[in-house]
Amino acid sequence: METKVTVHQKQFELLLEEETIAKRIRLLAIQLNVDYENRKPIFLGVLNGSFLFLADLMKEVELDCETEFVKIASYHGTSSSGAIKDALGMPTNLKNRDVIIVEDIIDSGLTMKYILSKIYEQEPASVAVCTLLFKPDALQEEIQELSYIGFEIPNEFVVGYGLDYDGLGRNLNHIYRAI
């Protein structure tokens, strides 16, 4: 296992190993299996970053459930600008449904607030947020629905396991932080 990697000429060091991530995902799935027993939730993955997390989570979830994806189009820069253009592919069948939004990382919370506003327009039965990573020190918008957190991490730039740096690094098995 590499403890350091280079992505786009930027150095990163190991933060979370693949095995640690897998164990935490199993625990999150157990919690979801208990909390949503006898219900049929819809898991809404936020692309692109959540695809690996959602895939591994679904392998551990033992519920009757559906899976959908939404992609948030935003103006990109080296950091989150908070300027959101649109939610692409938002399901239109969420009325009276239990919705679990699956995200790779929550930092400012601005994107999640936007997604939540779009979901609440459809009058779901319940809404919960499940994120692999959470940066509490970066949070600008409180998210009451944040119910399932894989790992709380410092406010550092991370890459791997679905998270990218200018489109690269999503395929790394571990999560690395910028040095």
Buried (B, 14 or more C-beta within 10 A) or exposed (E): EEEEBEBEEBEBEBBBBBEBBEEBBBEBBEEBEEBBEEEEBBBBBBBBBBBBBBEBBBEBBEBEBEBBBBBBEBEEEEEBEBEBEEBEEBBEEBEEBBBBBBBBBBBBBBBBBBBBEBBEEBEBEBBBBBBBBBBEEBBEBEBEBBBBBBBEBEEBBBBBBBBBBEEEBBEBBBBBBBE
